[in-house]
Amino acid sequence: IGSRIIPELINNGFEVNALARPGSENKLPAGCNIILGNALNGKSYEENVNGCNTFIHLIGVHHPGPGKKNEFKKIDLVSIEQAVMAAVNAGIIHFIYLSVAHPAPVMKDFIEVRMKGESLITERGMNATFIRPWYVLGPGHYWPYFLIPLYKLFEIIPSTKESAQRLGLVRIDQILRCISYAVQNPAEGIRTYNVSDIKIF
Protein backbone atom coordinates (compact mmCIF):
# COMPACT_ATOMS: atom_id res chain seq x y z
CA ILE A 1 0.00 0.00 0.00
CA GLY A 2 2.80 2.40 0.88
CA SER A 3 4.53 2.12 -2.49
CA ARG A 4 1.21 2.78 -4.22
CA ILE A 5 -0.10 5.66 -2.12
CA ILE A 6 3.11 7.71 -2.43
CA PRO A 7 2.80 8.43 -6.19
CA GLU A 8 -0.90 9.18 -5.80
CA LEU A 9 -0.24 11.76 -3.10
CA ILE A 10 2.61 13.30 -5.06
CA ASN A 11 0.38 13.56 -8.15
CA ASN A 12 -2.16 15.38 -5.98
CA GLY A 13 0.45 17.98 -5.05
CA PHE A 14 1.57 16.70 -1.67
CA GLU A 15 5.17 16.52 -0.50
CA VAL A 16 5.81 13.06 0.90
CA ASN A 17 8.45 12.04 3.41
CA ALA A 18 8.75 8.26 3.35
CA LEU A 19 10.47 6.12 5.96
CA ALA A 20 12.73 3.30 4.81
CA ARG A 21 15.25 1.02 6.45
CA PRO A 22 18.85 1.64 5.34
CA GLY A 23 19.37 -0.50 2.25
CA SER A 24 15.69 -0.45 1.28
CA GLU A 25 15.50 3.11 0.04
CA ASN A 26 15.66 1.95 -3.59
CA LYS A 27 12.22 0.35 -3.11
CA LEU A 28 10.57 3.75 -2.65
CA PRO A 29 8.84 5.44 -5.61
CA ALA A 30 10.53 8.41 -7.25
CA GLY A 31 9.61 11.87 -6.09
CA CYS A 32 9.37 11.35 -2.34
CA ASN A 33 11.78 12.55 0.33
CA ILE A 34 13.57 9.50 1.71
CA ILE A 35 13.96 9.23 5.47
CA LEU A 36 16.32 6.52 6.63
CA GLY A 37 15.27 5.17 9.99
CA ASN A 38 13.69 2.41 12.02
CA ALA A 39 9.92 2.20 12.38
CA LEU A 40 10.46 0.59 15.79
CA ASN A 41 12.42 3.61 17.04
CA GLY A 42 10.58 6.91 16.72
CA LYS A 43 13.68 8.92 17.63
CA SER A 44 15.31 7.68 14.41
CA TYR A 45 12.87 9.69 12.28
CA GLU A 46 11.12 12.13 14.63
CA GLU A 47 13.05 15.20 13.49
CA ASN A 48 12.00 14.51 9.90
CA VAL A 49 8.33 14.62 10.93
CA ASN A 50 8.55 18.19 12.20
CA GLY A 51 6.67 20.55 9.94
CA CYS A 52 4.47 17.82 8.44
CA ASN A 53 0.68 18.00 8.68
CA THR A 54 -0.29 14.34 8.30
CA PHE A 55 1.25 11.10 9.52
CA ILE A 56 0.21 7.89 7.74
CA HIS A 57 0.96 4.66 9.60
CA LEU A 58 1.05 1.53 7.42
CA ILE A 59 3.60 -0.59 9.32
CA GLY A 60 2.69 -4.17 10.12
CA VAL A 61 3.62 -7.82 9.93
CA HIS A 62 3.82 -9.11 6.37
CA HIS A 63 0.88 -11.42 5.55
CA PRO A 64 -0.74 -11.27 9.01
CA GLY A 65 -2.37 -14.48 10.12
CA PRO A 66 -3.23 -16.59 13.17
CA GLY A 67 -0.16 -17.71 15.08
CA LYS A 68 1.74 -14.44 14.72
CA LYS A 69 0.85 -12.99 18.11
CA ASN A 70 4.46 -12.31 19.13
CA GLU A 71 5.22 -10.64 15.79
CA PHE A 72 2.15 -8.41 16.12
CA LYS A 73 3.35 -7.28 19.53
CA LYS A 74 6.96 -6.76 18.45
CA ILE A 75 6.22 -4.99 15.15
CA ASP A 76 2.65 -3.69 14.85
CA LEU A 77 2.33 -2.56 18.46
CA VAL A 78 5.83 -1.16 18.93
CA SER A 79 5.70 0.71 15.62
CA ILE A 80 2.42 2.45 16.47
CA GLU A 81 3.63 3.28 19.99
CA GLN A 82 6.74 4.89 18.51
CA ALA A 83 4.78 6.61 15.74
CA VAL A 84 2.30 8.18 18.16
CA MET A 85 5.15 9.46 20.32
CA ALA A 86 6.95 10.95 17.31
CA ALA A 87 3.75 12.47 15.91
CA VAL A 88 2.80 14.11 19.22
CA ASN A 89 6.31 15.50 19.72
CA ALA A 90 6.31 16.86 16.16
CA GLY A 91 2.90 18.48 16.49
CA ILE A 92 1.25 16.41 13.75
CA ILE A 93 -2.20 17.77 12.90
CA HIS A 94 -3.78 14.60 11.51
CA PHE A 95 -2.89 10.93 12.03
CA ILE A 96 -4.07 8.25 9.57
CA TYR A 97 -3.97 4.69 10.90
CA LEU A 98 -4.59 1.53 8.88
CA SER A 99 -6.44 -0.58 11.43
CA VAL A 100 -8.67 -3.64 10.93
CA ALA A 101 -12.36 -4.55 10.88
CA HIS A 102 -13.73 -6.14 14.04
CA PRO A 103 -15.01 -8.09 15.85
CA ALA A 104 -14.20 -11.32 14.05
CA PRO A 105 -13.98 -15.01 14.99
CA VAL A 106 -10.35 -15.19 13.85
CA MET A 107 -7.30 -12.90 13.99
CA LYS A 108 -8.05 -11.92 17.60
CA ASP A 109 -4.40 -11.17 18.39
CA PHE A 110 -4.08 -8.91 15.35
CA ILE A 111 -7.33 -7.12 16.16
CA GLU A 112 -6.27 -6.66 19.79
CA VAL A 113 -3.05 -4.93 18.78
CA ARG A 114 -4.77 -2.71 16.19
CA MET A 115 -7.42 -1.67 18.73
CA LYS A 116 -4.62 -0.80 21.14
CA GLY A 117 -3.15 1.37 18.39
CA GLU A 118 -6.44 3.19 17.98
CA SER A 119 -6.62 3.71 21.75
CA LEU A 120 -3.10 5.14 21.88
CA ILE A 121 -3.97 7.70 19.22
CA THR A 122 -7.31 8.60 20.80
CA GLU A 123 -5.81 8.98 24.27
CA ARG A 124 -3.30 11.54 22.98
CA GLY A 125 -6.13 13.69 21.64
CA MET A 126 -4.94 13.80 18.04
CA ASN A 127 -7.24 14.32 15.09
CA ALA A 128 -7.21 10.95 13.40
CA THR A 129 -8.68 8.79 10.67
CA PHE A 130 -8.98 5.06 11.33
CA ILE A 131 -9.32 2.92 8.20
CA ARG A 132 -10.60 -0.58 8.98
CA PRO A 133 -10.46 -3.06 6.09
CA TRP A 134 -10.70 -6.81 6.63
CA TYR A 135 -8.96 -8.26 3.57
CA VAL A 136 -7.49 -6.17 0.78
CA LEU A 137 -7.60 -7.61 -2.74
CA GLY A 138 -4.62 -6.78 -4.91
CA PRO A 139 -1.34 -8.07 -6.34
CA GLY A 140 -0.44 -11.30 -4.57
CA HIS A 141 -3.84 -11.35 -2.86
CA TYR A 142 -6.23 -12.37 -5.60
CA TRP A 143 -7.34 -15.81 -4.37
CA PRO A 144 -10.17 -14.40 -2.17
CA TYR A 145 -11.95 -13.30 -5.36
CA PHE A 146 -13.18 -16.89 -5.39
CA LEU A 147 -15.01 -16.11 -2.14
CA ILE A 148 -17.08 -13.28 -3.62
CA PRO A 149 -20.04 -15.54 -4.56
CA LEU A 150 -20.08 -16.83 -0.97
CA TYR A 151 -20.03 -13.29 0.37
CA LYS A 152 -22.98 -12.42 -1.87
CA LEU A 153 -24.86 -15.40 -0.47
CA PHE A 154 -24.02 -14.57 3.15
CA GLU A 155 -25.13 -10.96 2.60
CA ILE A 156 -28.68 -12.05 1.84
CA ILE A 157 -28.97 -14.53 4.70
CA PRO A 158 -30.29 -12.64 7.76
CA SER A 159 -28.12 -14.51 10.26
CA THR A 160 -24.86 -13.79 8.38
CA LYS A 161 -25.65 -10.50 6.63
CA GLU A 162 -24.10 -8.17 9.22
CA SER A 163 -20.84 -10.07 9.61
CA ALA A 164 -20.46 -10.56 5.83
CA GLN A 165 -20.78 -6.82 5.30
CA ARG A 166 -18.55 -5.87 8.24
CA LEU A 167 -15.82 -8.34 7.23
CA GLY A 168 -16.17 -7.84 3.48
CA LEU A 169 -13.44 -7.74 0.86
CA VAL A 170 -12.13 -4.40 -0.43
CA ARG A 171 -9.85 -3.67 -3.38
CA ILE A 172 -6.49 -1.99 -3.03
CA ASP A 173 -7.59 0.87 -5.29
CA GLN A 174 -10.45 1.57 -2.86
CA ILE A 175 -8.02 1.66 0.05
CA LEU A 176 -5.74 4.04 -1.85
CA ARG A 177 -8.60 6.41 -2.69
CA CYS A 178 -9.77 6.28 0.93
CA ILE A 179 -6.31 7.22 2.23
CA SER A 180 -5.93 9.94 -0.40
CA TYR A 181 -9.32 11.39 0.53
CA ALA A 182 -8.39 11.34 4.22
CA VAL A 183 -5.18 13.25 3.49
CA GLN A 184 -7.03 15.84 1.45
CA ASN A 185 -9.85 16.12 4.00
CA PRO A 186 -8.29 15.91 7.48
CA ALA A 187 -10.51 14.69 10.28
CA GLU A 188 -11.55 16.87 13.17
CA GLY A 189 -11.59 14.54 16.13
CA ILE A 190 -11.81 10.83 15.25
CA ARG A 191 -13.20 9.64 11.91
CA THR A 192 -13.58 5.95 11.08
CA TYR A 193 -13.95 4.23 7.72
CA ASN A 194 -15.27 0.68 7.99
CA VAL A 195 -15.51 -1.81 5.10
CA SER A 196 -18.84 -0.43 3.85
CA ASP A 197 -17.35 3.08 3.81
CA ILE A 198 -14.16 2.01 2.04
CA LYS A 199 -16.17 0.34 -0.73
CA ILE A 200 -17.68 3.70 -1.67
CA PHE A 201 -14.32 5.06 -2.77
Phi, psi and chi 1 to 4 in degrees:
 res  aa     phi    psi   chi1   chi2   chi3   chi4
   1 ILE       -  -41.9  -67.5  174.5      -      -
   2 GLY   -58.8  -45.4      -      -      -      -
   3 SER   -67.9  -20.1   63.5      -      -      -
   4 ARG   -93.5  -31.2  -69.6  172.3  173.6   81.5
   5 ILE   -77.8  -27.6 -166.4   61.1      -      -
   6 ILE   -59.8  -52.8  -70.0  171.8      -      -
   7 PRO   -61.0  -35.8  -22.4   34.3      -      -
   8 GLU   -64.0  -42.2 -177.8  160.3  -26.4      -
   9 LEU   -67.8  -41.0  -66.3  176.5      -      -
  10 ILE   -62.2  -42.5  -68.6  173.5      -      -
  11 ASN   -64.6  -23.2  -70.3  -22.5      -      -
  12 ASN   -91.1    8.9  -76.8  -39.3      -      -
  13 GLY    92.3   10.3      -      -      -      -
  14 PHE   -92.7  146.0  -69.4   97.0      -      -
  15 GLU   -89.3  128.5 -178.5  177.2   -5.4      -
  16 VAL  -116.9  125.0  177.7      -      -      -
  17 ASN  -100.4  121.0  -65.9  -19.9      -      -
  18 ALA  -116.8  130.5      -      -      -      -
  19 LEU   -84.6  135.0  179.8   66.3      -      -
  20 ALA  -143.8  146.7      -      -      -      -
  21 ARG   -69.8  145.6  -65.2 -173.8  -59.6  -89.1
  22 PRO   -54.4  128.5  -27.9   36.3      -      -
  23 GLY    99.5  -13.7      -      -      -      -
  24 SER  -110.3    3.6  -63.3      -      -      -
  25 GLU   -62.5  -25.7   57.4  -90.5   27.3      -
  26 ASN   -71.5   -8.0   61.0  -21.5      -      -
  27 LYS   -84.9  -11.4  -63.6 -179.9 -179.1  179.2
  28 LEU   -80.6  144.9  -68.1  173.6      -      -
  29 PRO   -64.6  155.0  -20.5   33.2      -      -
  30 ALA   -67.0  148.6      -      -      -      -
  31 GLY   101.4  -12.9      -      -      -      -
  32 CYS   -96.5  160.3   65.3      -      -      -
  33 ASN   -86.1  121.8  -58.7  -40.8      -      -
  34 ILE   -86.8  127.0  -60.8  172.8      -      -
  35 ILE  -112.7  117.7  -59.5  171.6      -      -
  36 LEU   -87.6  123.6  -63.9  179.4      -      -
  37 GLY  -173.3 -169.1      -      -      -      -
  38 ASN  -124.3  119.3 -179.3   -3.3      -      -
  39 ALA   -62.2  -17.9      -      -      -      -
  40 LEU   -93.7    7.3  -54.9 -177.4      -      -
  41 ASN  -142.1   95.2  178.3    6.8      -      -
  42 GLY   -58.3  -30.2      -      -      -      -
  43 LYS   -65.2  -21.3  -68.2  -61.7 -178.1 -178.1
  44 SER   -73.8  -16.1   70.3      -      -      -
  45 TYR  -134.7   -2.0   61.0   82.2      -      -
  46 GLU   -55.2  -43.1 -176.5  177.8  -59.8      -
  47 GLU   -65.0  -24.5   64.0  180.0   29.3      -
  48 ASN   -81.0   -8.0  -60.3  102.4      -      -
  49 VAL   -90.7  -20.6  179.5      -      -      -
  50 ASN   -56.7  133.7  -74.9  -46.7      -      -
  51 GLY    89.8   -7.8      -      -      -      -
  52 CYS   -86.7  151.7  -63.5      -      -      -
  53 ASN   -92.1  -39.4  -67.8  -35.6      -      -
  54 THR  -125.3  137.6  -59.3      -      -      -
  55 PHE  -114.2  124.2 -168.3  114.0      -      -
  56 ILE  -110.2  119.2  -55.3  174.5      -      -
  57 HIS  -103.5  116.1 -175.5  -81.6      -      -
  58 LEU  -125.1    9.2  -58.6  172.9      -      -
  59 ILE   -72.1  137.9  -59.4  -65.2      -      -
  60 GLY  -176.6  168.1      -      -      -      -
  61 VAL   -62.7  135.4  171.9      -      -      -
  62 HIS   -67.4  132.6 -168.7   56.1      -      -
  63 HIS    50.0   65.4  -66.2  -58.6      -      -
  64 PRO   -60.4  143.3   22.0  -33.3      -      -
  65 GLY  -163.8  168.3      -      -      -      -
  66 PRO   -56.3  144.9  -23.2   34.2      -      -
  67 GLY    93.6    3.5      -      -      -      -
  68 LYS  -112.3   29.9  -66.6 -172.3  175.5 -177.2
  69 LYS   -54.3  -48.2  179.8  176.7 -177.9  177.6
  70 ASN   -63.6  -38.3  -70.3  -23.9      -      -
  71 GLU   -66.2  -39.2  -68.2  176.6   73.1      -
  72 PHE   -60.2  -41.2  -64.9  145.3      -      -
  73 LYS   -72.0  -35.8  -71.9 -174.0  175.1 -178.6
  74 LYS   -80.3  -28.1  -68.3  178.0 -179.8  178.8
  75 ILE  -111.1  -62.4  -61.7  174.8      -      -
  76 ASP   -60.3  -49.5  -63.1   58.2      -      -
  77 LEU   -70.2  -48.2 -177.0   56.3      -      -
  78 VAL   -62.5  -40.4  172.8      -      -      -
  79 SER   -65.0  -38.1   67.9      -      -      -
  80 ILE   -74.9  -34.9 -171.0   59.0      -      -
  81 GLU   -59.3  -46.2  -70.5  172.9  -21.3      -
  82 GLN   -68.9  -37.8  -66.9  -63.5  -55.7      -
  83 ALA   -65.8  -43.0      -      -      -      -
  84 VAL   -62.5  -43.6  168.0      -      -      -
  85 MET   -59.5  -48.0  177.1 -170.8   68.3      -
  86 ALA   -64.4  -41.1      -      -      -      -
  87 ALA   -65.9  -42.6      -      -      -      -
  88 VAL   -63.8  -46.8  169.0      -      -      -
  89 ASN   -63.0  -30.1  -69.2  -18.0      -      -
  90 ALA   -89.5   -5.5      -      -      -      -
  91 GLY    73.6   33.8      -      -      -      -
  92 ILE   -58.6  137.4  -72.0  -67.8      -      -
  93 ILE   -84.4  -34.9  -63.4  171.7      -      -
  94 HIS  -144.0  128.5 -178.8 -145.3      -      -
  95 PHE  -113.5  126.1 -162.0  105.4      -      -
  96 ILE  -109.1  124.6  -62.0  174.9      -      -
  97 TYR  -124.3  122.2 -178.1   48.6      -      -
  98 LEU   -82.1  103.5 -170.8   63.1      -      -
  99 SER  -101.4 -142.3 -171.9      -      -      -
 100 VAL  -153.4  148.7   66.0      -      -      -
 101 ALA   -66.1  149.2      -      -      -      -
 102 HIS  -162.7  165.5   66.7  -81.6      -      -
 103 PRO   -74.5  167.3   29.5  -35.6      -      -
 104 ALA  -152.3  152.2      -      -      -      -
 105 PRO   -73.6  -15.3   26.0  -34.9      -      -
 106 VAL  -125.8  173.7  -65.9      -      -      -
 107 MET    62.7   33.0  -60.7  -66.7  -72.3      -
 108 LYS   -63.1  -37.4  -68.1 -178.4  179.1  179.5
 109 ASP   -66.6  -40.8  -64.4  -37.4      -      -
 110 PHE   -65.2  -45.5 -177.7   58.7      -      -
 111 ILE   -61.9  -41.9  -69.1  171.3      -      -
 112 GLU   -59.4  -43.4  179.8 -179.1  -20.7      -
 113 VAL   -68.3  -42.3  165.6      -      -      -
 114 ARG   -66.1  -36.3  -67.5  -73.2  159.6  161.8
 115 MET   -67.3  -35.3  -68.1  -55.2   96.1      -
 116 LYS   -63.3  -39.3  177.1   61.6  175.6  177.6
 117 GLY   -60.6  -44.4      -      -      -      -
 118 GLU   -61.3  -41.1  -70.5 -169.7   13.9      -
 119 SER   -63.7  -41.7  -64.3      -      -      -
 120 LEU   -59.4  -43.3  -71.3  169.2      -      -
 121 ILE   -67.0  -45.7  -63.6  165.3      -      -
 122 THR   -62.7  -42.6  -57.5      -      -      -
 123 GLU   -62.9  -28.5  -70.2  165.8    2.8      -
 124 ARG   -85.0   -1.4  -61.3  -51.1  -65.6  -96.9
 125 GLY    74.5   19.1      -      -      -      -
 126 MET   -79.5  149.7  -75.8 -171.1  -72.6      -
 127 ASN   -68.3  133.3  -64.1  -42.6      -      -
 128 ALA  -151.0  151.6      -      -      -      -
 129 THR  -117.7  123.2  -63.5      -      -      -
 130 PHE  -103.1  122.9  -60.5  148.4      -      -
 131 ILE  -108.8  121.2  -59.1  174.7      -      -
 132 ARG  -119.5   77.2  -64.4  174.1  176.5  169.8
 133 PRO   -79.0  169.5   31.9  -35.9      -      -
 134 TRP  -105.9  -63.5  178.3 -117.4      -      -
 135 TYR  -132.6  130.9 -165.4   94.6      -      -
 136 VAL  -102.3  120.0 -178.7      -      -      -
 137 LEU   -82.1  132.5  -60.3  168.4      -      -
 138 GLY   177.7 -169.3      -      -      -      -
 139 PRO   -51.2  126.7  -28.2   36.8      -      -
 140 GLY    82.1   -3.6      -      -      -      -
 141 HIS  -135.8   48.3  -58.0  -87.8      -      -
 142 TYR   -95.2  -20.3  -72.7  121.8      -      -
 143 TRP   -56.6  -32.5   70.9  -94.9      -      -
 144 PRO   -65.7  -10.7  -25.9   38.5      -      -
 145 TYR   -55.8  -29.1  -87.9  107.0      -      -
 146 PHE   -66.8  -17.2  -67.2  107.1      -      -
 147 LEU   -87.4  -10.0  -60.8  177.6      -      -
 148 ILE   -56.1  -44.9  -69.8  178.4      -      -
 149 PRO   -58.3  -36.8  -26.4   37.1      -      -
 150 LEU   -66.0  -41.5  -76.0  176.0      -      -
 151 TYR   -59.8  -42.8  -92.4   95.0      -      -
 152 LYS   -60.0  -40.1  -64.9  -63.7 -176.5 -177.6
 153 LEU   -66.2  -47.7  175.4   61.7      -      -
 154 PHE   -63.0  -28.8  -68.1  150.4      -      -
 155 GLU   -73.1  -14.9  -73.8  175.4    0.0      -
 156 ILE  -105.5   -5.4   62.2  175.2      -      -
 157 ILE   -90.1  120.1  -61.3  174.4      -      -
 158 PRO   -50.9  -41.0  -28.6   37.1      -      -
 159 SER   -72.5  -19.0   62.1      -      -      -
 160 THR  -118.2   -3.5   56.4      -      -      -
 161 LYS   -57.3  -49.8  179.9  177.7  179.6  179.6
 162 GLU   -62.9  -46.6 -171.0  -83.1  -26.9      -
 163 SER   -68.5  -36.0   59.2      -      -      -
 164 ALA   -64.8  -36.8      -      -      -      -
 165 GLN   -74.8  -41.0  -67.6  176.0  -23.8      -
 166 ARG   -68.6  -34.5  174.9  167.4   40.5   82.0
 167 LEU  -109.5   36.6  -56.8  175.8      -      -
 168 GLY   -75.1  170.8      -      -      -      -
 169 LEU   -90.9  138.3  -51.9  174.4      -      -
 170 VAL  -125.2  153.8  -61.5      -      -      -
 171 ARG   -89.8  154.7  -58.0 -171.2  -48.7  -89.5
 172 ILE   -63.9  -32.8 -167.4  167.8      -      -
 173 ASP   -65.8  -31.2   60.8  -66.3      -      -
 174 GLN   -69.4  -40.3  -66.8  170.6  -36.5      -
 175 ILE   -61.7  -44.5  -72.6  -75.3      -      -
 176 LEU   -62.8  -42.7  -63.3  176.9      -      -
 177 ARG   -67.6  -34.2  -74.4 -165.8  -68.8  -90.2
 178 CYS   -64.9  -46.4 -175.2      -      -      -
 179 ILE   -62.6  -45.5  -65.2  173.0      -      -
 180 SER   -60.1  -42.7 -179.0      -      -      -
 181 TYR   -62.7  -41.5  179.1   85.5      -      -
 182 ALA   -63.6  -37.2      -      -      -      -
 183 VAL   -66.2  -42.8  172.7      -      -      -
 184 GLN   -76.3  -18.9  -63.3  176.3   64.3      -
 185 ASN  -132.0   76.4  -59.6  -87.3      -      -
 186 PRO   -57.8  142.8  -22.4   34.1      -      -
 187 ALA   -73.7  151.6      -      -      -      -
 188 GLU  -112.8  110.6  -65.9 -176.7    5.8      -
 189 GLY    87.1 -142.7      -      -      -      -
 190 ILE  -110.2  128.0  -59.4  -65.1      -      -
 191 ARG  -122.4  137.9  176.1  175.4   55.3 -163.9
 192 THR  -125.0  133.2  -59.0      -      -      -
 193 TYR  -113.0  112.0  -69.8  117.3      -      -
 194 ASN   -90.0 -179.7  -65.7  -54.8      -      -
 195 VAL   -54.3  -46.1  167.9      -      -      -
 196 SER   -62.1  -31.9   59.2      -      -      -
 197 ASP   -73.9  -42.4  -54.6  -52.9      -      -
 198 ILE   -61.8  -36.6  -62.0  168.5      -      -
 199 LYS   -65.5  -18.0  -73.3 -175.3  173.5 -178.7
 200 ILE   -73.3  -26.4  -64.1  173.0      -      -
 201 PHE   -76.7      -  -72.6   93.4      -      -
